[in-house]
Amino acid sequence: MAMEDESNEIAIQKVMQLANNDKELQERYRKSLFEERELKLWKKVPNMTSDHPETLEWIALIGQLNRFINEDPGCLNVQNISRRLDEKRAETFDGESEKNSLNPLNI
């Protein structure tokens, strides 16, 4: 299990490094990891450095959730934020469910 976690971490670090480098290399790496359907979803992932209103809403929701990190998952605030996050997921990723989401590393 620890070995798998370490492999996942290394893969994530590689993706992050590629994010700042050659676009062609990024594309080849993504194609080696993801299926065509997943690549289409990848393009819909918000760019967290953007000031686009959709991206800002994702950031705001994550920030709100972070404020309630120590609350019970069943509390009204957490439930409302979670509901909106799920609505955004459905809107952004055309209703893709969690089971079909971008998760090549099984994390």
N, C-alpha and C positions, 0 to 999 in steps of 0.2 A: 504494500500500500504506500509506504513512504517513497519507494522508488518511482511509483506512478506519479505521485504528487510532484516529485522533483522533475520528472520528464515533462509534466504539464507546465511547470514553472519555466523551464528552459524554452519550451515551445512558445509560451506567451512572451518571454523576453525577446525571442527572435522576431516575432511579429511586431513588437513595439519598436525594435531597432529598424526594421524594414520600413516602418511608418515614416521615418525621417530620411530615408534614402531613395534610391533609384525606383521610379514608378514601374518600370518594366520588370525589375527584379521582384517587386512587391506582387505584381500580377502573376508572375510565374509561381511564386511561393504559394499564393492563395489557391491557384489552380491545382497545385499538388496536394493541398489539404482538403479542399472543399469540392462538393459536387456542384453541377451547374445551377441547380435550384438554390443551393446555399450561397453561391456567388451572387445571384440576383438579390438575395436577402442582405448580403453583406453590404451592397451598395446603398441600402436603405438605413443602415446603422447611422445614427446622428453623429456628426462631427462635433465633439464636445468643445472644440475651440471656436466654433462658429457663433455668430450672434443672430442666427436665424431664429425666428419666433418658436418654431417647433423644437429646435434644440434647446432653447432657453427654458421651455416648459419641462423637458426631460430633466434638465439640471435642477430646476426649482423643485420638482417632485422628489428627486433623489435627496435634495437638501432638506425638504420637509420630513421625509422618512428618517433621515439621519437624526433630526431633532427628537424623534420618538423611539430611538434605537433601544432604549431600556424599558420601554412600555410593553405591556402585554400585547401580543399580536391581535388579540380580540378587541382591543380598545377602539372606540369609534374613530379617532383620528387616524390610527394606523389602517383601519379597514377602509376609510374613505380614500386615503392616499393609494393604498393597494388597488382599490377599484379603479381609480383614475389611471394608474400605471398600466393596468390590464387593458383598459380602453385604449390607451395610447399604443400599446403593443399591437392590439388588433387593427387599429387604424394604420399604423406605420408598416406593419408586416403583413397586411392583407389577411388578417385572421389566422396566421400561422400559430399553431399551438406550441406549447412548451416542448412537447415530444418531438416536434419537427423543427425546432429552432436551431440557430447556429450553435453547435456544441460539438465540434470535432474532437475535442479533448476530453469529453465526458466529465466536465467539471460543472 
